[in-house]
Structure formats: C-alpha cells, structure tokens
Amino acid sequence: MTAEPELRPLTPRPLDHAALEVLILPMHDPRVRPLLDELAVEYDTRYGDLFGRTAAAEELNRYPAAEFEGPSGALLIIQGDGVSIAGGAFRRYDGATAELKRIWTHSAYRRRGLGRVVLAELESLAAARGYTRLYLTTGPRQPEAKHLYLNTGYQAQFSLDADPETIGPLVFTKDLPRN
C-alpha cells in the first residue's frame, strides 16, 4: 500500500507592499464580496449565537451602502496580484468624526501588516475628506483587532483591565492630524 502524500496548507507568497493596489469601490463591486463573505464567517465563528443566529448578517447589512460612498464615506479594498486581500470602510459618524467599519484582512494573509496598511489608508482618506476624529468599535472576542488599534494610536474608551466580555462593543477613538 502506498502512503498518502502529506497535505500541507497553501502558503501565500511573501507580499510586496509596494505592489499592493488600493481601490476605492462601491459596496456592490464584486471585488468587495470577499471582504463581506469572510467577515460574515468570522463573526459567526467568533460569536456563534452570542448575539443571535442572524447577528452577522444583520451587522453587515445595518447601514445602507450609500453611507460608505463619497464624499462622506468610502470603502477601500487592497489587492495583491488582482486578489482582494484586505479592506475597510468609513462612514460619517458626526460632522467631525468618521466611523471606521469592516476592517478586514483575508485569513490567508494575516500577520503581514495589512491591517496597519488599511488603517493608514482609511485615516489618510478620512483626513483628506475633512474629518478630524475617528471612531470605531470592535467585538470583545477580537483581541487581534484590539491590539492593532491600541498599537496604532487609538484610545480605548473602556477599561483595559475589564473582561472584554462584560463590556460589549469595545470603543476606540483617534484624533487625526490637522492639515
């Protein structure tokens, strides 16, 4: 009997950050679909029935697509070799504040600095559109996101010593530099 070949997970090639393409797209563009599909799986996997069986779909459909379009909003996708590998969006929160939403990195491309790239692109675009402050929330079961935001200058609006599960959404803010 012949031994089965060992199956190894596919490893994406190293990323050339200089070759990444940043696209500002409408929500209905097919290049956005990987972001939405994987976010739904991520939310369902991490939170299960904590917020209800349809919570992921409800969250992803909570805001009209038009809120993520210019001039007050934006949705961007980062592509590498023509594949959508990271992205995020913002919408108007108030007159001076943009709310960041849908920050995502494809599961096969995590731990390569793409979250920081997405944040930097969103921050730059929000500042160019006149916002002076950013607001965002993340879930209590997303420690990677919490650490990303803390390590990129966002201020926690909750006690870092508290059990995240007792807080609910973890709120962060950041002031943008004035032009």
C-alpha positions as CSV (number, residue, x, y, z in Angstrom):
1,M,0.0,0.0,0.0
2,T,1.4,3.4,-0.9
3,A,1.4,6.1,1.7
4,E,-0.8,9.1,1.2
5,P,1.2,12.2,0.4
6,E,1.3,14.7,3.2
7,L,-1.0,17.6,2.7
8,R,0.4,21.0,3.6
9,P,-1.6,24.2,3.8
10,L,-1.0,26.6,1.0
11,T,1.2,29.5,2.0
12,P,0.7,32.7,0.0
13,R,3.8,34.2,-1.5
14,P,5.5,37.0,0.5
15,L,3.8,40.3,0.0
16,D,5.5,43.2,-1.8
17,H,3.8,46.1,0.0
18,A,4.9,48.4,-2.8
19,A,3.0,46.4,-5.4
20,L,-0.3,46.5,-3.5
21,E,-3.1,48.3,-5.2
22,V,-5.6,50.4,-3.2
23,L,-9.0,50.7,-4.8
24,I,-11.9,52.9,-3.6
25,L,-15.0,50.9,-4.6
26,P,-18.8,51.0,-4.2
27,M,-20.2,48.3,-1.9
28,H,-21.8,46.4,-4.9
29,D,-18.5,45.9,-6.7
30,P,-17.6,42.2,-7.0
31,R,-14.1,42.9,-5.6
32,V,-15.8,43.8,-2.3
33,R,-17.6,40.4,-2.0
34,P,-14.6,38.5,-0.4
35,L,-14.5,41.1,2.4
36,L,-18.2,40.7,3.2
37,D,-18.2,36.9,2.8
38,E,-15.2,36.4,5.1
39,L,-16.4,38.9,7.7
40,A,-19.7,37.0,7.9
41,V,-17.9,33.7,8.6
42,E,-15.5,35.5,11.0
43,Y,-18.4,37.0,13.0
44,D,-20.3,33.7,13.1
45,T,-17.2,31.7,14.1
46,R,-16.2,34.0,16.9
47,Y,-19.5,34.9,18.3
48,G,-21.8,32.0,17.4
49,D,-25.2,32.6,19.0
50,L,-23.9,35.2,21.5
51,F,-25.8,37.9,19.6
52,G,-28.3,35.7,17.9
53,R,-28.3,33.4,14.9
54,T,-28.6,36.2,12.3
55,A,-26.4,38.7,14.1
56,A,-23.6,38.6,11.5
57,A,-25.9,39.3,8.5
58,E,-27.7,42.0,10.5
59,E,-24.4,43.7,11.3
60,L,-23.2,43.6,7.7
61,N,-26.5,45.0,6.5
62,R,-27.0,47.5,9.3
63,Y,-26.0,50.5,7.2
64,P,-27.1,51.4,3.7
65,A,-24.3,51.0,1.1
66,A,-24.6,54.7,0.2
67,E,-23.2,55.6,3.6
68,F,-19.9,54.2,2.5
69,E,-19.6,56.3,-0.6
70,G,-18.1,59.7,-1.1
71,P,-18.0,62.4,-0.2
72,S,-18.8,61.5,3.4
73,G,-17.7,57.8,3.3
74,A,-15.5,55.4,1.5
75,L,-14.9,51.7,1.1
76,L,-11.5,50.5,0.0
77,I,-10.0,47.2,-1.0
78,I,-6.4,46.4,-1.1
79,Q,-5.4,43.9,-3.9
80,G,-2.3,41.9,-4.4
81,D,-1.9,40.2,-7.8
82,G,-5.5,41.1,-8.6
83,V,-6.9,39.4,-5.4
84,S,-8.8,41.3,-2.7
85,I,-6.7,40.6,0.4
86,A,-7.7,43.4,2.8
87,G,-10.1,46.3,3.2
88,G,-12.1,48.6,5.3
89,A,-14.6,51.5,5.2
90,F,-15.8,54.6,6.9
91,R,-19.0,56.5,7.2
92,R,-20.0,59.8,8.7
93,Y,-20.5,59.5,12.5
94,D,-20.9,63.2,13.1
95,G,-19.8,66.4,11.5
96,A,-16.1,66.0,12.5
97,T,-15.9,62.2,13.0
98,A,-15.7,59.3,10.7
99,E,-16.7,55.8,11.9
100,L,-14.4,53.0,10.7
101,K,-16.2,49.8,9.8
102,R,-15.5,46.5,8.1
103,I,-11.7,46.4,8.8
104,W,-10.7,43.1,7.3
105,T,-7.7,41.0,6.2
106,H,-8.1,37.8,4.3
107,S,-7.4,34.9,6.6
108,A,-4.6,33.6,4.3
109,Y,-2.8,37.0,4.5
110,R,-2.9,37.8,8.2
111,R,0.1,38.8,10.3
112,R,1.7,40.6,7.5
113,G,1.0,44.2,8.4
114,L,-2.1,44.6,6.1
115,G,-4.3,45.8,9.0
116,R,-1.9,48.7,9.5
117,V,-1.9,49.5,5.8
118,V,-5.8,49.5,5.8
119,L,-5.9,51.8,8.8
120,A,-3.3,54.2,7.4
121,E,-5.2,54.4,4.1
122,L,-8.5,55.0,5.8
123,E,-7.1,57.6,8.1
124,S,-5.5,59.5,5.2
125,L,-8.6,59.4,3.2
126,A,-10.8,60.5,6.1
127,A,-8.5,63.4,6.8
128,A,-8.5,64.4,3.2
129,R,-12.3,64.5,3.3
130,G,-12.2,66.9,6.3
131,Y,-12.7,64.6,9.3
132,T,-10.6,65.4,12.4
133,R,-11.5,62.4,14.5
134,L,-12.1,58.7,14.1
135,Y,-14.4,56.4,16.0
136,L,-14.7,52.6,15.8
137,T,-15.9,49.6,17.7
138,T,-14.7,46.0,17.7
139,G,-16.1,43.0,19.3
140,P,-15.0,41.6,22.7
141,R,-13.8,38.4,21.0
142,Q,-11.4,40.1,18.6
143,P,-8.2,40.6,20.6
144,E,-6.1,41.0,17.5
145,A,-8.2,44.0,16.5
146,K,-8.0,45.4,20.0
147,H,-4.2,45.2,19.9
148,L,-4.0,46.6,16.4
149,Y,-5.9,49.7,17.4
150,L,-4.0,50.2,20.6
151,N,-0.7,49.9,18.8
152,T,-1.7,52.4,16.1
153,G,-2.6,55.3,18.4
154,Y,-6.3,54.6,19.1
155,Q,-7.5,55.4,22.6
156,A,-9.7,52.8,24.3
157,Q,-12.9,54.3,25.7
158,F,-13.3,51.5,28.1
159,S,-11.2,50.0,31.0
160,L,-8.4,47.8,29.5
161,D,-8.4,45.9,32.8
162,A,-12.1,44.8,32.5
163,D,-13.1,41.5,31.0
164,P,-14.0,42.4,27.4
165,E,-17.0,40.0,27.5
166,T,-18.5,42.3,30.2
167,I,-18.1,45.5,28.1
168,G,-19.9,44.7,24.8
169,P,-18.5,46.5,21.8
170,L,-15.0,47.9,22.5
171,V,-15.0,51.6,21.6
172,F,-11.9,53.4,20.3
173,T,-11.2,56.9,19.1
174,K,-8.3,58.7,17.5
175,D,-7.7,62.4,16.6
176,L,-6.5,62.9,13.1
177,P,-3.7,65.4,12.5
178,R,-4.9,68.8,11.2
179,N,-3.8,69.7,7.7
